[in-house]
């Protein structure tokens, strides 16, 4: 049918579907691209979708594919020179057929292209299973810079198995095991999970080596006597911090170690005692914070220093031990758009505080107050005789 088909050891391997011809010489964005995969994206995916008729004969197309394969072999199986859908399967097949050099290059090329490739290449290598069986040593030696490997070697040890993933959004649709995850961008760690347990009770100071770290997820699995941030460090690159604590631990007020934090989420385990948190000092320094989500935590109070959070857009307090709220200060947060106060059974609000919230709140909860207030608070609310308008508002979704 005029198509070019590859054979390996006299067995049909794969059909070559597209021959890239329209490379736009002079286009700076194209000339800066260093792989066929990059060309495919820059040229509106012309390799993936055959939209244009090109006036060449079948023989000329065959010779074009042969030329590409010859260049690929002469350049030591450089996967930049073939489309990813051919380069990696072909290199893997050659290694399985006994080509020792192909086997060596396969491991090297997977590491190199995942480390320095774009998001499309990373997703391909992940989804096709090329990085699914990597050991910690493989990751340390093949995928990380020297500085980042020093830190990761310190936290990996012999007990934590790490896996690579293109980005943490994949974790939402993935069944979790015991492994922890890392994502890379331009050869640097961008997202990282760390477990705090009996073997490792604090975050090592060497975490400062991760200068491109954007998101940090910490799992506190065993009590660490409040030592999680025992070693002082500063990570200005981190924008998102997520702490999941399954033990009754005290999380120290050291969030200023992440001075440019935008999102902070702390959650406890509903079946155990909740972790304790406080923010008096940190709220004075993490002034770029936009989201604060606290779920199942022990929290004595919201400090007056919350007034420093000029950029705070979302405040979610779910199942905390709060008894009071600094309502005037919360109402003074001009950027605040979402306030959630569900299931704070010990929280008491005075009549004048409710009236202030009445002026601030546009929508409050998709449940009625009876869904999450204890018996004493319900009595107080009846006593306050709130307006019908406010009663309607507090039944709606929590937005401010």
SVG drawing of the C-alpha trace seen along z (x, -y; Angstrom):
<svg xmlns="http://www.w3.org/2000/svg" viewBox="-37 -46 65 59">
<polyline fill="none" stroke="black" stroke-width="0.4" points="0.0,0.0 3.0,-2.3 3.8,-2.6 7.2,-2.3 7.4,0.6 10.2,1.3 11.4,4.9 13.6,6.1 15.2,9.6 12.8,10.3 9.7,9.5 7.5,6.5 8.0,3.9 6.2,0.7 4.8,-1.4 6.4,-4.8 3.4,-7.1 4.7,-10.6 7.7,-12.1 8.4,-15.7 9.2,-17.9 8.0,-21.4 10.7,-22.6 10.5,-26.4 14.1,-27.6 14.3,-31.1 11.6,-30.5 13.5,-31.2 11.1,-29.1 11.7,-26.1 15.4,-26.6 15.8,-26.6 14.1,-23.2 16.5,-20.3 14.3,-17.3 11.9,-15.9 9.3,-15.8 9.8,-19.5 9.5,-20.2 6.2,-18.3 4.7,-20.5 6.1,-23.8 4.7,-22.9 1.1,-22.4 1.5,-18.6 2.1,-18.0 3.7,-14.7 0.7,-13.5 -1.9,-14.7 -1.4,-14.3 -3.3,-17.4 -1.4,-18.4 -0.7,-16.6 3.0,-16.7 4.1,-16.1 6.7,-13.3 6.8,-9.8 6.5,-6.7 10.1,-5.9 11.2,-9.4 9.3,-9.0 10.9,-5.6 14.4,-7.1 13.5,-9.9 12.7,-7.4 15.8,-5.4 17.9,-8.6 16.4,-9.4 17.1,-5.9 20.7,-6.0 21.3,-9.3 19.8,-7.9 22.2,-4.9 25.2,-7.0 24.5,-9.3 24.5,-6.5 20.7,-6.0 20.1,-9.7 16.3,-9.7 16.2,-13.4 16.4,-12.4 13.3,-10.3 9.8,-10.8 9.3,-9.4 6.7,-6.9 9.4,-5.2 12.6,-6.0 12.0,-4.4 10.0,-1.3 12.7,-0.6 15.6,-1.1 13.9,1.1 13.3,3.8 16.9,3.7 18.1,4.1 15.8,7.1 17.1,8.7 20.6,8.7 22.1,5.4 24.2,4.6 25.0,1.1 21.2,0.5 20.6,1.8 23.1,-0.7 21.8,-3.6 18.2,-2.7 18.7,-3.4 20.8,-6.5 18.3,-7.9 15.3,-7.3 17.0,-9.2 18.3,-12.0 15.0,-12.7 12.9,-12.4 15.3,-14.8 15.6,-17.4 12.6,-16.6 9.4,-18.6 6.1,-17.7 4.9,-15.7 8.0,-13.4 7.8,-13.0 4.1,-12.0 5.0,-9.5 7.8,-7.8 5.6,-7.7 2.4,-6.4 4.2,-3.8 5.9,-2.4 9.5,-3.3 10.2,-4.7 7.9,-2.4 10.6,-0.1 13.4,-2.5 15.2,-2.0 16.2,-4.9 19.7,-4.4 18.6,-4.8 16.9,-8.1 19.8,-9.4 22.4,-8.6 20.5,-9.1 17.9,-11.8 19.1,-14.3 21.7,-16.9 24.6,-16.4 23.2,-18.9 19.7,-17.5 21.0,-14.0 22.8,-14.8 19.6,-15.8 17.5,-13.0 20.0,-10.3 19.7,-11.6 16.0,-11.2 15.6,-8.0 17.7,-5.7 16.9,-2.0 13.2,-2.1 11.5,-4.8 10.9,-3.9 10.5,-6.9 8.9,-7.0 9.0,-9.7 5.8,-11.2 5.3,-14.0 3.4,-16.2 1.4,-15.6 -1.9,-16.0 -1.5,-12.4 -1.8,-11.3 -5.5,-12.3 -6.3,-9.5 -3.7,-6.9 -4.2,-4.2 -1.6,-5.1 0.7,-2.5 3.5,-3.1 5.8,-4.8 6.6,-8.5 6.8,-10.7 9.0,-13.3 8.3,-15.4 11.0,-17.1 11.1,-20.2 14.1,-21.1 16.1,-18.5 15.3,-20.0 12.9,-18.7 9.7,-20.7 7.3,-18.7 8.3,-16.4 6.8,-14.2 8.6,-13.5 7.6,-11.1 8.3,-11.9 8.6,-8.7 10.7,-6.9 13.7,-6.9 13.5,-10.5 12.0,-13.0 12.9,-16.3 13.4,-18.0 17.1,-18.1 18.7,-21.6 20.0,-20.3 16.5,-20.8 17.8,-24.2 19.6,-22.5 16.2,-22.2 16.2,-25.7 13.5,-25.0 11.1,-23.2 7.6,-24.6 5.4,-22.1 6.2,-20.1 3.9,-17.5 4.9,-16.2 3.4,-13.0 3.8,-12.8 3.4,-9.1 4.9,-8.9 5.3,-11.4 8.5,-13.4 8.3,-15.6 7.7,-18.8 11.1,-18.4 9.8,-18.4 11.3,-21.8 14.1,-21.4 16.9,-22.3 16.5,-25.9 16.3,-26.4 14.8,-28.8 13.0,-27.8 11.8,-30.9 10.9,-28.8 8.1,-26.8 4.6,-28.1 2.5,-25.2 2.9,-23.3 0.7,-20.3 1.1,-18.6 -0.9,-15.5 -0.5,-14.3 -1.9,-11.0 -0.7,-11.3 -1.3,-13.8 1.8,-15.8 2.6,-19.5 3.5,-21.2 5.7,-24.2 5.0,-27.7 7.9,-27.7 6.0,-28.3 8.2,-31.3 10.8,-28.9 8.7,-29.2 8.6,-33.0 6.8,-33.0 4.2,-30.5 0.8,-30.9 -1.1,-27.7 -0.9,-26.1 -3.0,-23.0 -2.7,-21.0 -5.0,-18.0 -5.2,-15.5 -6.5,-12.0 -10.1,-11.8 -9.7,-8.5 -6.9,-9.6 -6.1,-12.6 -5.6,-15.8 -2.3,-17.6 -1.8,-21.0 -0.9,-24.0 -0.3,-27.7 0.5,-30.7 1.2,-33.8 4.8,-34.3 4.3,-32.9 1.4,-35.1 3.7,-38.1 6.0,-36.8 4.2,-34.6 2.3,-37.7 1.9,-36.2 -0.4,-33.5 -3.5,-33.1 -5.1,-29.9 -5.2,-28.5 -7.0,-25.1 -7.0,-23.5 -8.8,-20.2 -9.2,-18.2 -6.6,-20.1 -6.3,-21.5 -6.2,-25.2 -6.5,-27.4 -7.1,-30.6 -6.7,-32.6 -4.0,-35.1 -4.4,-38.9 -1.5,-38.6 -3.9,-37.2 -4.4,-40.9 -1.0,-40.7 -2.4,-38.2 -3.5,-41.0 -3.6,-38.5 -5.6,-35.8 -8.4,-34.6 -9.5,-31.4 -9.8,-30.5 -11.2,-27.0 -11.5,-25.9 -13.0,-22.4 -13.4,-20.4 -11.0,-22.5 -11.1,-23.1 -11.7,-26.9 -13.9,-28.5 -13.8,-32.1 -13.1,-33.9 -11.5,-37.4 -14.5,-38.4 -13.5,-42.1 -10.1,-41.1 -11.6,-38.5 -14.0,-41.0 -11.1,-43.4 -9.4,-40.9 -10.2,-42.6 -9.0,-39.9 -11.0,-37.1 -13.4,-35.4 -14.0,-32.0 -14.7,-31.3 -15.6,-27.8 -16.4,-27.1 -18.0,-23.6 -18.1,-21.3 -16.4,-23.5 -18.5,-22.2 -16.9,-24.4 -17.1,-27.6 -19.3,-30.3 -20.3,-33.5 -21.8,-36.5 -24.8,-38.3 -22.7,-41.3 -20.2,-39.0 -22.8,-37.3 -24.1,-40.7 -20.6,-41.7 -20.4,-38.4 -23.9,-39.2 -22.4,-42.3 -19.4,-40.3 -20.8,-37.0 -22.5,-36.6 -22.6,-32.8 -21.6,-30.6 -22.3,-26.9 -24.2,-24.3 -25.4,-22.8 -27.6,-24.4 -26.1,-25.4 -27.7,-22.4 -25.5,-20.1 -22.3,-21.2 -23.1,-23.1 -23.4,-21.5 -26.6,-21.8 -25.4,-24.8 -24.6,-26.8 -27.9,-26.0 -29.7,-27.4 -27.6,-30.6 -28.4,-31.1 -32.1,-30.8 -31.7,-33.4 -30.0,-35.8 -33.1,-35.9 -31.1,-36.3 -32.7,-37.9 -34.2,-35.7 -31.8,-37.1 -28.8,-36.0 -30.3,-32.6 -30.6,-32.1 -27.1,-33.2 -25.6,-30.7 -27.3,-27.8 -25.3,-28.5 -21.8,-27.7 -19.0,-29.3 -17.9,-32.3 -17.1,-35.8"/>
</svg>
